[in-house]
Amino acid sequence: MTRRKFIHRLLKAGPLILLGAASLAKRAVPRKFVRALKLQKYPGPLRPPHDILEQSKWSG
């Protein structure tokens, strides 16, 4: 392969390599996220935990 052909192939492949690198860099950017609203108080009554040794009716 002559030097001229080699340089010509590099010039053809250059934009494709840059395009591939740009698409990979675009995917690597962290995505934006939206924070959920923080509730001021737990919605509902709090009950004390039951005895863990007692079998519940839904345990099968």
Phi and psi restraints in degrees (range 20) as a CNS / XPLOR table:
assign (resid 1 and name C) (resid 2 and name N)
       (resid 2 and name CA) (resid 2 and name C) 1.0 -80.0 20.0 2
assign (resid 2 and name N) (resid 2 and name CA)
       (resid 2 and name C) (resid 3 and name N) 1.0 164.3 20.0 2
assign (resid 2 and name C) (resid 3 and name N)
       (resid 3 and name CA) (resid 3 and name C) 1.0 -63.0 20.0 2
assign (resid 3 and name N) (resid 3 and name CA)
       (resid 3 and name C) (resid 4 and name N) 1.0 -37.2 20.0 2
assign (resid 3 and name C) (resid 4 and name N)
       (resid 4 and name CA) (resid 4 and name C) 1.0 -64.6 20.0 2
assign (resid 4 and name N) (resid 4 and name CA)
       (resid 4 and name C) (resid 5 and name N) 1.0 -43.6 20.0 2
assign (resid 4 and name C) (resid 5 and name N)
       (resid 5 and name CA) (resid 5 and name C) 1.0 -64.1 20.0 2
assign (resid 5 and name N) (resid 5 and name CA)
       (resid 5 and name C) (resid 6 and name N) 1.0 -39.9 20.0 2
assign (resid 5 and name C) (resid 6 and name N)
       (resid 6 and name CA) (resid 6 and name C) 1.0 -62.3 20.0 2
assign (resid 6 and name N) (resid 6 and name CA)
       (resid 6 and name C) (resid 7 and name N) 1.0 -47.3 20.0 2
assign (resid 6 and name C) (resid 7 and name N)
       (resid 7 and name CA) (resid 7 and name C) 1.0 -64.3 20.0 2
assign (resid 7 and name N) (resid 7 and name CA)
       (resid 7 and name C) (resid 8 and name N) 1.0 -38.5 20.0 2
assign (resid 7 and name C) (resid 8 and name N)
       (resid 8 and name CA) (resid 8 and name C) 1.0 -63.3 20.0 2
assign (resid 8 and name N) (resid 8 and name CA)
       (resid 8 and name C) (resid 9 and name N) 1.0 -41.8 20.0 2
assign (resid 8 and name C) (resid 9 and name N)
       (resid 9 and name CA) (resid 9 and name C) 1.0 -67.2 20.0 2
assign (resid 9 and name N) (resid 9 and name CA)
       (resid 9 and name C) (resid 10 and name N) 1.0 -38.5 20.0 2
assign (resid 9 and name C) (resid 10 and name N)
       (resid 10 and name CA) (resid 10 and name C) 1.0 -62.5 20.0 2
assign (resid 10 and name N) (resid 10 and name CA)
       (resid 10 and name C) (resid 11 and name N) 1.0 -41.2 20.0 2
assign (resid 10 and name C) (resid 11 and name N)
       (resid 11 and name CA) (resid 11 and name C) 1.0 -67.0 20.0 2
assign (resid 11 and name N) (resid 11 and name CA)
       (resid 11 and name C) (resid 12 and name N) 1.0 -32.4 20.0 2
assign (resid 11 and name C) (resid 12 and name N)
       (resid 12 and name CA) (resid 12 and name C) 1.0 -72.5 20.0 2
assign (resid 12 and name N) (resid 12 and name CA)
       (resid 12 and name C) (resid 13 and name N) 1.0 -39.3 20.0 2
assign (resid 12 and name C) (resid 13 and name N)
       (resid 13 and name CA) (resid 13 and name C) 1.0 -80.7 20.0 2
assign (resid 13 and name N) (resid 13 and name CA)
       (resid 13 and name C) (resid 14 and name N) 1.0 -20.8 20.0 2
assign (resid 13 and name C) (resid 14 and name N)
       (resid 14 and name CA) (resid 14 and name C) 1.0 -55.6 20.0 2
assign (resid 14 and name N) (resid 14 and name CA)
       (resid 14 and name C) (resid 15 and name N) 1.0 -53.5 20.0 2
assign (resid 14 and name C) (resid 15 and name N)
       (resid 15 and name CA) (resid 15 and name C) 1.0 -62.3 20.0 2
assign (resid 15 and name N) (resid 15 and name CA)
       (resid 15 and name C) (resid 16 and name N) 1.0 -34.2 20.0 2
assign (resid 15 and name C) (resid 16 and name N)
       (resid 16 and name CA) (resid 16 and name C) 1.0 -66.8 20.0 2
assign (resid 16 and name N) (resid 16 and name CA)
       (resid 16 and name C) (resid 17 and name N) 1.0 -40.4 20.0 2
assign (resid 16 and name C) (resid 17 and name N)
       (resid 17 and name CA) (resid 17 and name C) 1.0 -65.3 20.0 2
assign (resid 17 and name N) (resid 17 and name CA)
       (resid 17 and name C) (resid 18 and name N) 1.0 -43.0 20.0 2
assign (resid 17 and name C) (resid 18 and name N)
       (resid 18 and name CA) (resid 18 and name C) 1.0 -65.0 20.0 2
assign (resid 18 and name N) (resid 18 and name CA)
       (resid 18 and name C) (resid 19 and name N) 1.0 -38.5 20.0 2
assign (resid 18 and name C) (resid 19 and name N)
       (resid 19 and name CA) (resid 19 and name C) 1.0 -64.7 20.0 2
assign (resid 19 and name N) (resid 19 and name CA)
       (resid 19 and name C) (resid 20 and name N) 1.0 -42.8 20.0 2
assign (resid 19 and name C) (resid 20 and name N)
       (resid 20 and name CA) (resid 20 and name C) 1.0 -64.6 20.0 2
assign (resid 20 and name N) (resid 20 and name CA)
       (resid 20 and name C) (resid 21 and name N) 1.0 -41.7 20.0 2
assign (resid 20 and name C) (resid 21 and name N)
       (resid 21 and name CA) (resid 21 and name C) 1.0 -65.9 20.0 2
assign (resid 21 and name N) (resid 21 and name CA)
       (resid 21 and name C) (resid 22 and name N) 1.0 -37.5 20.0 2
assign (resid 21 and name C) (resid 22 and name N)
       (resid 22 and name CA) (resid 22 and name C) 1.0 -67.2 20.0 2
assign (resid 22 and name N) (resid 22 and name CA)
       (resid 22 and name C) (resid 23 and name N) 1.0 -38.9 20.0 2
assign (resid 22 and name C) (resid 23 and name N)
       (resid 23 and name CA) (resid 23 and name C) 1.0 -68.8 20.0 2
assign (resid 23 and name N) (resid 23 and name CA)
       (resid 23 and name C) (resid 24 and name N) 1.0 -36.8 20.0 2
assign (resid 23 and name C) (resid 24 and name N)
       (resid 24 and name CA) (resid 24 and name C) 1.0 -67.2 20.0 2
assign (resid 24 and name N) (resid 24 and name CA)
       (resid 24 and name C) (resid 25 and name N) 1.0 -39.1 20.0 2
assign (resid 24 and name C) (resid 25 and name N)
       (resid 25 and name CA) (resid 25 and name C) 1.0 -67.2 20.0 2
assign (resid 25 and name N) (resid 25 and name CA)
       (resid 25 and name C) (resid 26 and name N) 1.0 -34.0 20.0 2
assign (resid 25 and name C) (resid 26 and name N)
       (resid 26 and name CA) (resid 26 and name C) 1.0 -67.2 20.0 2
assign (resid 26 and name N) (resid 26 and name CA)
       (resid 26 and name C) (resid 27 and name N) 1.0 -37.3 20.0 2
assign (resid 26 and name C) (resid 27 and name N)
       (resid 27 and name CA) (resid 27 and name C) 1.0 -72.0 20.0 2
assign (resid 27 and name N) (resid 27 and name CA)
       (resid 27 and name C) (resid 28 and name N) 1.0 -26.8 20.0 2
assign (resid 27 and name C) (resid 28 and name N)
       (resid 28 and name CA) (resid 28 and name C) 1.0 -79.3 20.0 2
assign (resid 28 and name N) (resid 28 and name CA)
       (resid 28 and name C) (resid 29 and name N) 1.0 -12.7 20.0 2
assign (resid 28 and name C) (resid 29 and name N)
       (resid 29 and name CA) (resid 29 and name C) 1.0 -69.3 20.0 2
assign (resid 29 and name N) (resid 29 and name CA)
       (resid 29 and name C) (resid 30 and name N) 1.0 131.2 20.0 2
assign (resid 29 and name C) (resid 30 and name N)
       (resid 30 and name CA) (resid 30 and name C) 1.0 -62.3 20.0 2
assign (resid 30 and name N) (resid 30 and name CA)
       (resid 30 and name C) (resid 31 and name N) 1.0 141.8 20.0 2
assign (resid 30 and name C) (resid 31 and name N)
       (resid 31 and name CA) (resid 31 and name C) 1.0 -78.2 20.0 2
assign (resid 31 and name N) (resid 31 and name CA)
       (resid 31 and name C) (resid 32 and name N) 1.0 151.5 20.0 2
assign (resid 31 and name C) (resid 32 and name N)
       (resid 32 and name CA) (resid 32 and name C) 1.0 -74.3 20.0 2
assign (resid 32 and name N) (resid 32 and name CA)
       (resid 32 and name C) (resid 33 and name N) 1.0 149.9 20.0 2
assign (resid 32 and name C) (resid 33 and name N)
       (resid 33 and name CA) (resid 33 and name C) 1.0 -135.8 20.0 2
assign (resid 33 and name N) (resid 33 and name CA)
       (resid 33 and name C) (resid 34 and name N) 1.0 157.6 20.0 2
assign (resid 33 and name C) (resid 34 and name N)
       (resid 34 and name CA) (resid 34 and name C) 1.0 -111.2 20.0 2
assign (resid 34 and name N) (resid 34 and name CA)
       (resid 34 and name C) (resid 35 and name N) 1.0 129.3 20.0 2
assign (resid 34 and name C) (resid 35 and name N)
       (resid 35 and name CA) (resid 35 and name C) 1.0 -77.4 20.0 2
assign (resid 35 and name N) (resid 35 and name CA)
       (resid 35 and name C) (resid 36 and name N) 1.0 139.5 20.0 2
assign (resid 35 and name C) (resid 36 and name N)
       (resid 36 and name CA) (resid 36 and name C) 1.0 -76.6 20.0 2
assign (resid 36 and name N) (resid 36 and name CA)
       (resid 36 and name C) (resid 37 and name N) 1.0 154.0 20.0 2
assign (resid 36 and name C) (resid 37 and name N)
       (resid 37 and name CA) (resid 37 and name C) 1.0 -69.3 20.0 2
assign (resid 37 and name N) (resid 37 and name CA)
       (resid 37 and name C) (resid 38 and name N) 1.0 136.2 20.0 2
assign (resid 37 and name C) (resid 38 and name N)
       (resid 38 and name CA) (resid 38 and name C) 1.0 -91.1 20.0 2
assign (resid 38 and name N) (resid 38 and name CA)
       (resid 38 and name C) (resid 39 and name N) 1.0 124.5 20.0 2
assign (resid 38 and name C) (resid 39 and name N)
       (resid 39 and name CA) (resid 39 and name C) 1.0 -75.0 20.0 2
assign (resid 39 and name N) (resid 39 and name CA)
       (resid 39 and name C) (resid 40 and name N) 1.0 141.4 20.0 2
assign (resid 39 and name C) (resid 40 and name N)
       (resid 40 and name CA) (resid 40 and name C) 1.0 -76.1 20.0 2
assign (resid 40 and name N) (resid 40 and name CA)
       (resid 40 and name C) (resid 41 and name N) 1.0 -32.5 20.0 2
assign (resid 40 and name C) (resid 41 and name N)
       (resid 41 and name CA) (resid 41 and name C) 1.0 -138.7 20.0 2
assign (resid 41 and name N) (resid 41 and name CA)
       (resid 41 and name C) (resid 42 and name N) 1.0 147.6 20.0 2
assign (resid 41 and name C) (resid 42 and name N)
       (resid 42 and name CA) (resid 42 and name C) 1.0 -64.9 20.0 2
assign (resid 42 and name N) (resid 42 and name CA)
       (resid 42 and name C) (resid 43 and name N) 1.0 127.3 20.0 2
assign (resid 42 and name C) (resid 43 and name N)
       (resid 43 and name CA) (resid 43 and name C) 1.0 -81.9 20.0 2
assign (resid 43 and name N) (resid 43 and name CA)
       (resid 43 and name C) (resid 44 and name N) 1.0 92.6 20.0 2
assign (resid 43 and name C) (resid 44 and name N)
       (resid 44 and name CA) (resid 44 and name C) 1.0 137.0 20.0 2
assign (resid 44 and name N) (resid 44 and name CA)
       (resid 44 and name C) (resid 45 and name N) 1.0 168.0 20.0 2
assign (resid 44 and name C) (resid 45 and name N)
       (resid 45 and name CA) (resid 45 and name C) 1.0 -77.2 20.0 2
assign (resid 45 and name N) (resid 45 and name CA)
       (resid 45 and name C) (resid 46 and name N) 1.0 146.1 20.0 2
assign (resid 45 and name C) (resid 46 and name N)
       (resid 46 and name CA) (resid 46 and name C) 1.0 -98.6 20.0 2
assign (resid 46 and name N) (resid 46 and name CA)
       (resid 46 and name C) (resid 47 and name N) 1.0 129.0 20.0 2
assign (resid 46 and name C) (resid 47 and name N)
       (resid 47 and name CA) (resid 47 and name C) 1.0 -114.7 20.0 2
assign (resid 47 and name N) (resid 47 and name CA)
       (resid 47 and name C) (resid 48 and name N) 1.0 150.4 20.0 2
assign (resid 47 and name C) (resid 48 and name N)
       (resid 48 and name CA) (resid 48 and name C) 1.0 -70.0 20.0 2
assign (resid 48 and name N) (resid 48 and name CA)
       (resid 48 and name C) (resid 49 and name N) 1.0 150.4 20.0 2
assign (resid 48 and name C) (resid 49 and name N)
       (resid 49 and name CA) (resid 49 and name C) 1.0 -67.1 20.0 2
assign (resid 49 and name N) (resid 49 and name CA)
       (resid 49 and name C) (resid 50 and name N) 1.0 148.2 20.0 2
assign (resid 49 and name C) (resid 50 and name N)
       (resid 50 and name CA) (resid 50 and name C) 1.0 -86.4 20.0 2
assign (resid 50 and name N) (resid 50 and name CA)
       (resid 50 and name C) (resid 51 and name N) 1.0 174.0 20.0 2
assign (resid 50 and name C) (resid 51 and name N)
       (resid 51 and name CA) (resid 51 and name C) 1.0 -66.0 20.0 2
assign (resid 51 and name N) (resid 51 and name CA)
       (resid 51 and name C) (resid 52 and name N) 1.0 126.4 20.0 2
assign (resid 51 and name C) (resid 52 and name N)
       (resid 52 and name CA) (resid 52 and name C) 1.0 -76.7 20.0 2
assign (resid 52 and name N) (resid 52 and name CA)
       (resid 52 and name C) (resid 53 and name N) 1.0 -15.0 20.0 2
assign (resid 52 and name C) (resid 53 and name N)
       (resid 53 and name CA) (resid 53 and name C) 1.0 -84.2 20.0 2
assign (resid 53 and name N) (resid 53 and name CA)
       (resid 53 and name C) (resid 54 and name N) 1.0 -14.4 20.0 2
assign (resid 53 and name C) (resid 54 and name N)
       (resid 54 and name CA) (resid 54 and name C) 1.0 -82.4 20.0 2
assign (resid 54 and name N) (resid 54 and name CA)
       (resid 54 and name C) (resid 55 and name N) 1.0 129.3 20.0 2
assign (resid 54 and name C) (resid 55 and name N)
       (resid 55 and name CA) (resid 55 and name C) 1.0 -76.7 20.0 2
assign (resid 55 and name N) (resid 55 and name CA)
       (resid 55 and name C) (resid 56 and name N) 1.0 133.2 20.0 2
assign (resid 55 and name C) (resid 56 and name N)
       (resid 56 and name CA) (resid 56 and name C) 1.0 -87.6 20.0 2
assign (resid 56 and name N) (resid 56 and name CA)
       (resid 56 and name C) (resid 57 and name N) 1.0 167.3 20.0 2
assign (resid 56 and name C) (resid 57 and name N)
       (resid 57 and name CA) (resid 57 and name C) 1.0 -73.7 20.0 2
assign (resid 57 and name N) (resid 57 and name CA)
       (resid 57 and name C) (resid 58 and name N) 1.0 -16.7 20.0 2
assign (resid 57 and name C) (resid 58 and name N)
       (resid 58 and name CA) (resid 58 and name C) 1.0 -101.4 20.0 2
assign (resid 58 and name N) (resid 58 and name CA)
       (resid 58 and name C) (resid 59 and name N) 1.0 5.9 20.0 2
assign (resid 58 and name C) (resid 59 and name N)
       (resid 59 and name CA) (resid 59 and name C) 1.0 -79.4 20.0 2
assign (resid 59 and name N) (resid 59 and name CA)
       (resid 59 and name C) (resid 60 and name N) 1.0 -8.0 20.0 2
